Amino acid sequence: MPTVLIEGYKFRFYSSDGNEPPHVHVLHDNNEAKIWLLPVSLQHNHGYNATEVDRILRLTRQNQARLLEVWNAYFS
């Protein structure tokens, strides 16, 4: 499964996710958030506080083109 490491967060794509719109699972410690990439928005959050969610969304926006490139390369 492709994983992009950004500032200590693992932005991961799962092979079973190809039938959904582009998104990433963001993992750190025991926390996980699912972030849609078009547009960047939070789908669900398990364990991150509001400050961390804001940071994850900012990092996703800053790296959106790269994450979409990895998504498209993996699922095409």
Backbone as a printed PyTorch tensor [residue, N CA C, xyz], in Angstrom:
tensor([[[  0.8310,  -1.1750,   0.0000],
         [  0.0000,   0.0000,   0.0000],
         [  0.8790,   1.2440,   0.0000]],

        [[  0.6320,   2.1480,  -0.9270],
         [  1.4420,   3.3680,  -0.9840],
         [  1.2650,   4.2120,   0.2730]],

        [[  2.3690,   4.7290,   0.7510],
         [  2.3630,   5.6010,   1.9210],
         [  3.2690,   6.7830,   1.6430]],

        [[  2.7560,   7.9770,   1.8860],
         [  3.5300,   9.2020,   1.7460],
         [  3.7140,   9.7540,   3.1510]],

        [[  4.9550,   9.9230,   3.5740],
         [  5.2490,  10.4530,   4.9050],
         [  5.4000,  11.9690,   4.8180]],

        [[  4.5840,  12.6810,   5.5870],
         [  4.6190,  14.1470,   5.6030],
         [  4.6030,  14.5940,   7.0540]],

        [[  5.7010,  15.1940,   7.4840],
         [  5.8350,  15.7510,   8.8360],
         [  5.3790,  14.7680,   9.9180]],

        [[  5.7900,  13.5210,   9.7800],
         [  5.5050,  12.5190,  10.7880],
         [  4.1710,  11.8140,  10.6390]],

        [[  3.3380,  12.2640,   9.7270],
         [  2.0480,  11.6190,   9.4670],
         [  2.1920,  10.6930,   8.2690]],

        [[  1.5610,   9.5280,   8.3360],
         [  1.5370,   8.5920,   7.2190],
         [  0.2450,   8.8160,   6.4450]],

        [[  0.3830,   9.2430,   5.2010],
         [ -0.7560,   9.4190,   4.3040],
         [ -0.8080,   8.1500,   3.4670]],

        [[ -1.8110,   7.3210,   3.7130],
         [ -1.8150,   5.9680,   3.1640],
         [ -3.0340,   5.7380,   2.2680]],

        [[ -2.8030,   4.9340,   1.2210],
         [ -3.8520,   4.5050,   0.2940],
         [ -3.9970,   3.0000,   0.4500]],

        [[ -5.2220,   2.5130,   0.5410],
         [ -5.4730,   1.0810,   0.6380],
         [ -5.9890,   0.5540,  -0.7020]],

        [[ -5.5560,  -0.6340,  -1.0700],
         [ -5.9330,  -1.2030,  -2.3660],
         [ -7.4410,  -1.3660,  -2.5110]],

        [[ -8.1550,  -1.5430,  -1.4340],
         [ -9.6080,  -1.7190,  -1.4870],
         [-10.3560,  -0.3990,  -1.6800]],

        [[ -9.6390,   0.7290,  -1.7070],
         [-10.2810,   2.0470,  -1.7890],
         [-10.4760,   2.5550,  -3.2120]],

        [[-10.0610,   1.7960,  -4.2170],
         [-10.1000,   2.2760,  -5.5920],
         [-11.4880,   2.5560,  -6.1320]],

        [[-12.5230,   2.0180,  -5.5060],
         [-13.8830,   2.2670,  -5.9770],
         [-14.5040,   3.5030,  -5.3410]],

        [[-13.7600,   4.2020,  -4.5120],
         [-14.2300,   5.4270,  -3.8650],
         [-13.5390,   6.6260,  -4.5180]],

        [[-14.0660,   7.8330,  -4.2750],
         [-13.3630,   9.0310,  -4.7490],
         [-11.9730,   9.1170,  -4.1160]],

        [[-11.0460,   9.8610,  -4.7250],
         [ -9.6910,   9.9680,  -4.1820],
         [ -9.6850,  10.4530,  -2.7320]],

        [[ -8.9430,   9.7370,  -1.9070],
         [ -8.8270,  10.0890,  -0.4920],
         [ -7.5870,   9.4240,   0.1000]],

        [[ -7.2330,   9.8590,   1.3000],
         [ -6.1230,   9.2660,   2.0400],
         [ -6.5760,   8.9620,   3.4540]],

        [[ -5.8980,   7.9920,   4.0500],
         [ -6.0420,   7.7000,   5.4720],
         [ -4.7820,   8.2510,   6.1270]],

        [[ -4.9470,   9.1150,   7.1020],
         [ -3.8070,   9.7590,   7.7540],
         [ -3.6330,   9.1200,   9.1260]],

        [[ -2.4640,   8.4950,   9.3160],
         [ -2.1890,   7.7370,  10.5310],
         [ -1.0340,   8.3610,  11.3120]],

        [[ -1.2030,   8.3780,  12.6170],
         [ -0.1410,   8.8100,  13.5330],
         [ -0.4840,   8.2520,  14.9020]],

        [[  0.4660,   7.5600,  15.5190],
         [  0.2060,   6.8480,  16.7680],
         [ -0.9800,   5.9040,  16.5360]],

        [[ -2.0080,   5.9840,  17.3490],
         [ -3.1850,   5.1290,  17.1690],
         [ -4.3590,   5.8900,  16.5600]],

        [[ -4.0880,   7.0650,  15.9990],
         [ -5.1300,   7.9190,  15.4390],
         [ -5.2250,   7.7140,  13.9320]],

        [[ -6.4280,   7.9320,  13.4130],
         [ -6.6260,   7.8350,  11.9680],
         [ -7.7190,   8.7980,  11.5320]],

        [[ -7.4790,   9.4580,  10.4090],
         [ -8.4930,  10.3050,   9.7910],
         [ -8.5670,   9.9340,   8.3180]],

        [[ -9.7440,  10.0300,   7.7620],
         [ -9.9300,   9.8160,   6.3290],
         [-10.2320,  11.1710,   5.7140]],

        [[ -9.4260,  11.5420,   4.7160],
         [ -9.5190,  12.8610,   4.1030],
         [ -9.8110,  12.7140,   2.6190]],

        [[-10.9070,  13.3220,   2.1570],
         [-11.1820,  13.3840,   0.7280],
         [-10.1910,  14.3550,   0.0870]],

        [[ -9.7890,  14.0750,  -1.1350],
         [ -8.8080,  14.9280,  -1.8190],
         [ -9.4390,  15.9260,  -2.7800]],

        [[-10.6800,  15.7040,  -3.2110],
         [-11.3480,  16.5960,  -4.1730],
         [-12.7760,  16.8730,  -3.7430]],

        [[-13.0630,  17.9560,  -3.0660],
         [-12.1140,  18.8810,  -2.4560],
         [-11.5820,  18.2990,  -1.1520]],

        [[-10.5400,  18.9130,  -0.6360],
         [ -9.9620,  18.4490,   0.6290],
         [-10.9760,  18.6960,   1.7430]],

        [[-11.3790,  17.6030,   2.3850],
         [-12.3290,  17.7130,   3.4940],
         [-12.2330,  16.4540,   4.3510]],

        [[-12.6310,  16.6010,   5.5900],
         [-12.5890,  15.5000,   6.5440],
         [-13.7950,  14.5920,   6.3360]],

        [[-13.5340,  13.2970,   6.1480],
         [-14.6230,  12.3240,   6.0370],
         [-14.9040,  11.7150,   7.4130]],

        [[-13.8530,  11.2870,   8.1240],
         [-14.0220,  10.8500,   9.5090],
         [-12.7100,  10.9750,  10.2720]],

        [[-12.8340,  10.9820,  11.5790],
         [-11.6950,  11.1750,  12.4680],
         [-11.8360,  10.2340,  13.6570]],

        [[-10.7440,   9.5480,  13.9670],
         [-10.7030,   8.6860,  15.1460],
         [ -9.4510,   9.0100,  15.9500]],

        [[ -9.5960,   9.8830,  16.9410],
         [ -8.5250,  10.1250,  17.8890],
         [ -7.7960,  11.4430,  17.8070]],

        [[ -7.8610,  12.1380,  16.6870],
         [ -7.1760,  13.4310,  16.5810],
         [ -8.0030,  14.5250,  17.2410]],

        [[ -7.3180,  15.4680,  17.8950],
         [ -8.0320,  16.6200,  18.4330],
         [ -8.2080,  17.6630,  17.3180]],

        [[ -8.9450,  18.7200,  17.5920],
         [ -9.2720,  19.7240,  16.5710],
         [ -8.0260,  20.3800,  15.9800]],

        [[ -7.0220,  20.6480,  16.8020],
         [ -5.7890,  21.2640,  16.3150],
         [ -5.0770,  20.3340,  15.3420]],

        [[ -5.0250,  19.0620,  15.6690],
         [ -4.3800,  18.0930,  14.7850],
         [ -5.1550,  17.9330,  13.4780]],

        [[ -6.4680,  17.9240,  13.5430],
         [ -7.2740,  17.8320,  12.3200],
         [ -6.9940,  19.0300,  11.4230]],

        [[ -6.9390,  20.2170,  12.0040],
         [ -6.6220,  21.4170,  11.2150],
         [ -5.2530,  21.2830,  10.5550]],

        [[ -4.2780,  20.7720,  11.2890],
         [ -2.9330,  20.5890,  10.7330],
         [ -2.9530,  19.5680,   9.5970]],

        [[ -3.6520,  18.4640,   9.7810],
         [ -3.7460,  17.4290,   8.7490],
         [ -4.4070,  17.9880,   7.4960]],

        [[ -5.4770,  18.7470,   7.6590],
         [ -6.1450,  19.3400,   6.5050],
         [ -5.2190,  20.3210,   5.7830]],

        [[ -4.4580,  21.1090,   6.5440],
         [ -3.5020,  22.0450,   5.9350],
         [ -2.4300,  21.2950,   5.1680]],

        [[ -1.8690,  20.2420,   5.7700],
         [ -0.8440,  19.4520,   5.0970],
         [ -1.3980,  18.7810,   3.8380]],

        [[ -2.6390,  18.3340,   3.9120],
         [ -3.2660,  17.7050,   2.7470],
         [ -3.4280,  18.7220,   1.6270]],

        [[ -3.8810,  19.9240,   1.9550],
         [ -4.0280,  20.9690,   0.9270],
         [ -2.6700,  21.3160,   0.3120]],

        [[ -1.6630,  21.4360,   1.1490],
         [ -0.3300,  21.7890,   0.6540],
         [  0.2640,  20.7080,  -0.2350]],

        [[ -0.1280,  19.4790,  -0.0440],
         [  0.4280,  18.3420,  -0.7770],
         [ -0.6120,  17.6610,  -1.6650]],

        [[ -1.7110,  18.3450,  -1.9340],
         [ -2.8200,  17.7590,  -2.6740],
         [ -2.3890,  17.2300,  -4.0430]],

        [[ -1.6230,  18.0060,  -4.7980],
         [ -1.2090,  17.5690,  -6.1360],
         [ -0.3690,  16.2980,  -6.0550]],

        [[  0.5480,  16.2520,  -5.1300],
         [  1.3940,  15.0660,  -4.9520],
         [  0.5680,  13.8460,  -4.5490]],

        [[ -0.3620,  14.0320,  -3.6120],
         [ -1.1970,  12.9200,  -3.1510],
         [ -2.1000,  12.4120,  -4.2790]],

        [[ -2.6540,  13.3160,  -5.0770],
         [ -3.4660,  12.9010,  -6.2200],
         [ -2.6300,  12.1700,  -7.2600]],

        [[ -1.3980,  12.6040,  -7.4370],
         [ -0.4980,  11.9260,  -8.3690],
         [ -0.2540,  10.4790,  -7.9250]],

        [[ -0.0030,  10.2850,  -6.6510],
         [  0.2150,   8.9350,  -6.1190],
         [ -1.0690,   8.1110,  -6.2420]],

        [[ -2.2070,   8.7140,  -5.9070],
         [ -3.4950,   8.0140,  -6.0340],
         [ -3.7030,   7.5440,  -7.4710]],

        [[ -3.5520,   8.4690,  -8.4170],
         [ -3.7990,   8.1410,  -9.8250],
         [ -2.8230,   7.0990, -10.3490]],

        [[ -1.5810,   7.1710,  -9.9390],
         [ -0.5990,   6.1780, -10.3780],
         [ -0.9360,   4.7950,  -9.8130]],

        [[ -1.4050,   4.7400,  -8.5900],
         [ -1.7020,   3.4630,  -7.9450],
         [ -2.9790,   2.8290,  -8.4780]],

        [[ -4.0080,   3.6390,  -8.6990],
         [ -5.3090,   3.0910,  -9.0640],
         [ -5.5910,   3.0780, -10.5660]],

        [[ -4.6430,   3.5330, -11.3830],
         [ -4.8990,   3.4850, -12.8320],
         [ -4.2430,   2.3020, -13.4950]]])
